[in-house]
Amino acid sequence: MKCPLCESTTCRQNGRRNDKQNYLCKNCGKQFLEPAFPRSLESDLLANSNGHSKISMAEATELSLVKNLLEEKVTGKSLDSFSFILAEELLQTILSPDWLESAVFRQLNLKNQQKKEIKHKLETGISLLLLDAENLKLDINSELFLARICEYPLQVKMAFANWKNPSIGKQDIELYSRGYQLVHVPEGKNSADAKMIAFGACILRSYPTVKEILVCSSDGILIHLCNELQNQGLIVYWVRRQGQSLHI
């Protein structure tokens, strides 16, 4: 055995690594594995030599690398062919009349159309809800009903109140869990109304894609906000509660 670094022949076995014999050169201390020659290649070399010629270590290594490269190319081509056949069969299945007329395909197509419509509406416009939480309470069912009225998806919900007021209870926790932005207002009569009017009057600065606004409060002063939003070209819904009924 010859050391690949110093070419010394004073080498000894030094355990195994990766199921191959490991050697240690006594001259320079380098560790190396036994040469990896496939049996088929060794047989080819012996058959071609006819017992009259010998090849060098470098030539044998080069031949081994060439043969391995050819085998890798053949394997790669086989995998490419298999992938192509699989893709072709899958395409034929998808485009078959039975698949195109199946209930599964119709359902997938319907979901895809709905996603496209929602994406288009989000790109073209959104709906926004402003809630005077001190004046009007909206449960989840009322909110879902209002969302169905809107032509555009309801994407922004804001609740105005003095959240330090104990009479609010746990309403802030509930609204926050439902995706509301909580806007705190100071103590005082009509503070929430004033904050809603001030914010709503310039709503297009913060949300330029808004098309519809739900103004949720039973206070009559909010009619001024509704008129101002309509003057800005927005669709406005004034949501009030009278007794047990919700008026829009």
C-alpha positions in Angstrom: 0.0 0.0 0.0 1.4 3.4 -1.0 0.8 6.7 0.8 -1.0 9.2 -1.5 0.9 12.1 0.2 4.5 11.0 0.4 4.2 7.7 -1.6 5.9 5.8 1.2 5.1 2.1 1.4 5.6 1.9 5.1 1.8 1.9 6.0 -0.2 0.0 8.5 -3.9 -0.8 8.9 -5.6 1.7 11.3 -9.3 0.6 11.8 -12.2 1.1 9.4 -14.2 4.1 8.3 -17.4 4.0 6.3 -17.0 0.2 5.9 -13.6 0.7 4.3 -10.1 -0.1 5.5 -8.3 2.9 7.0 -4.5 3.1 6.7 -1.8 5.2 8.6 1.4 6.2 7.0 4.3 5.6 9.3 6.5 8.1 7.4 4.3 11.2 7.3 1.4 10.3 9.6 -1.4 10.7 6.9 -4.5 8.6 7.2 -6.2 7.4 4.1 -8.7 4.8 2.9 -8.1 1.8 0.6 -8.6 2.6 -3.1 -12.3 2.2 -4.1 -12.3 0.2 -7.3 -15.6 -1.5 -8.3 -15.2 -5.3 -8.9 -16.6 -4.9 -12.4 -14.0 -2.3 -13.3 -11.2 -4.4 -11.8 -12.4 -7.4 -14.0 -12.5 -5.1 -17.1 -9.0 -4.0 -16.5 -7.7 -7.5 -16.0 -9.6 -8.7 -19.1 -8.2 -5.9 -21.3 -4.7 -6.3 -20.0 -4.4 -10.0 -21.2 -1.7 -10.3 -18.6 0.8 -8.3 -20.6 0.3 -4.8 -19.5 -0.2 -2.9 -16.3 -1.8 0.5 -15.7 -0.8 3.1 -13.2 -2.7 4.1 -10.0 -3.7 7.5 -11.7 -5.0 5.8 -14.8 -7.0 3.3 -12.8 -8.5 6.2 -10.7 -9.4 8.1 -13.8 -11.1 5.1 -15.4 -13.1 4.6 -12.2 -14.3 8.2 -12.1 -15.3 8.0 -15.8 -17.3 4.9 -15.3 -19.1 6.3 -12.2 -19.9 9.5 -14.1 -21.4 7.5 -17.0 -23.5 5.5 -14.5 -24.8 8.7 -12.9 -25.8 10.1 -16.2 -27.7 7.0 -17.1 -29.5 7.1 -13.7 -30.3 10.8 -14.2 -31.8 10.2 -17.6 -33.9 7.4 -16.2 -35.2 9.6 -13.4 -36.0 12.4 -15.9 -37.9 10.0 -18.1 -39.8 8.6 -15.1 -40.7 12.2 -14.1 -41.9 13.1 -17.6 -44.1 9.9 -17.8 -45.6 10.6 -14.4 -46.3 14.2 -15.3 -47.9 13.2 -18.6 -50.1 10.6 -16.9 -51.2 13.2 -14.3 -52.0 15.7 -17.0 -54.1 13.2 -18.9 -56.0 12.3 -15.7 -56.7 16.0 -14.9 -57.9 16.8 -18.5 -60.0 13.7 -18.8 -63.8 14.3 -19.3 -64.6 12.2 -16.2 -62.5 14.4 -14.0 -63.7 17.7 -15.6 -67.3 16.6 -15.0 -66.7 15.3 -11.4 -68.2 16.9 -8.3 -64.7 17.3 -6.8 -63.5 19.3 -9.8 -66.6 21.6 -9.6 -66.0 22.2 -5.9 -62.3 23.0 -6.5 -63.2 25.3 -9.3 -65.9 27.1 -7.2 -63.4 27.6 -4.3 -60.9 29.0 -6.8 -63.4 31.4 -8.2 -64.4 32.6 -4.7 -60.7 33.2 -3.8 -60.3 35.2 -7.0 -63.3 37.3 -6.3 -62.2 38.0 -2.7 -58.7 38.9 -3.9 -60.2 41.2 -6.6 -62.4 42.9 -4.0 -59.5 43.4 -1.6 -57.5 45.0 -4.4 -60.3 47.3 -5.4 -61.9 48.1 -2.0 -62.7 47.2 1.6 -65.4 47.8 4.2 -64.7 49.4 7.5 -66.7 49.4 10.8 -66.7 52.2 13.4 -68.3 51.2 16.7 -69.3 53.5 19.6 -68.8 50.8 22.2 -70.2 53.0 25.0 -73.4 53.4 23.2 -74.0 50.2 21.2 -73.1 46.6 21.7 -72.7 44.2 18.8 -72.5 40.5 19.3 -70.8 38.2 16.8 -74.0 37.3 15.0 -74.9 41.0 14.5 -71.4 41.6 13.2 -71.6 38.7 10.7 -75.0 40.0 9.5 -73.5 43.5 8.9 -70.6 42.0 7.0 -73.0 40.2 4.7 -74.7 43.4 3.9 -71.5 45.0 2.6 -70.5 44.5 -1.0 -66.8 44.7 -0.1 -65.1 42.4 2.5 -65.1 43.8 6.0 -61.4 44.1 6.8 -61.1 46.8 9.5 -63.1 47.1 12.7 -62.5 49.9 15.3 -64.2 50.3 18.7 -64.1 53.7 20.6 -64.6 53.9 24.3 -63.1 54.9 27.6 -61.7 51.5 28.3 -60.8 52.4 31.9 -64.5 52.8 32.7 -65.5 49.8 34.9 -69.0 49.9 33.3 -67.5 48.6 30.1 -66.8 45.3 31.8 -64.9 42.8 29.7 -66.1 44.2 26.5 -62.6 45.2 25.5 -61.3 41.7 25.8 -64.2 40.3 23.7 -63.9 42.9 21.0 -60.1 42.5 20.8 -60.4 38.7 20.4 -62.8 39.4 17.5 -60.2 41.5 15.7 -61.2 45.0 16.7 -58.7 47.9 17.1 -59.5 49.5 20.4 -59.3 53.3 20.5 -59.2 54.8 24.0 -61.0 58.2 24.6 -60.9 60.4 27.7 -63.7 60.7 30.2 -66.5 63.1 29.3 -69.9 63.2 27.6 -69.9 62.4 23.9 -66.1 61.8 23.9 -66.4 58.6 21.9 -68.7 60.4 19.4 -66.2 63.2 19.0 -63.3 60.8 18.5 -65.3 58.9 15.9 -66.2 62.0 14.0 -62.6 63.3 14.0 -61.2 60.0 12.9 -63.9 59.2 10.4 -63.8 62.5 8.6 -60.2 61.8 7.4 -60.6 58.0 7.1 -59.4 58.0 3.5 -56.0 59.2 4.6 -55.4 56.0 6.7 -57.4 53.6 4.5 -57.4 54.8 0.9 -59.0 51.6 -0.4 -62.1 51.9 1.8 -65.4 51.9 -0.1 -68.0 51.3 2.6 -68.3 52.3 6.2 -70.6 51.0 8.9 -71.2 53.8 11.6 -72.5 51.9 14.6 -74.0 54.2 17.2 -77.5 55.3 18.3 -76.3 58.8 19.0 -78.0 61.3 16.6 -74.9 63.4 16.4 -73.3 60.7 14.3 -75.6 61.7 11.4 -73.1 64.5 10.7 -70.3 62.0 10.2 -72.5 59.9 7.9 -73.2 63.0 5.8 -69.5 63.9 5.6 -68.5 60.4 4.5 -71.2 60.4 1.8 -69.8 63.7 0.6 -66.5 61.9 0.1 -68.1 59.4 -2.2 -68.3 56.5 0.3 -71.2 54.1 0.9 -72.4 54.6 4.5 -74.5 52.4 6.7 -75.8 54.0 9.9 -76.4 51.2 12.4 -78.6 52.0 15.4 -80.5 49.9 18.0 -84.1 50.7 18.8 -85.4 48.4 21.6 -84.5 44.9 20.6 -84.2 45.7 16.9 -81.1 46.7 14.9 -81.9 49.4 12.3 -79.6 50.1 9.4 
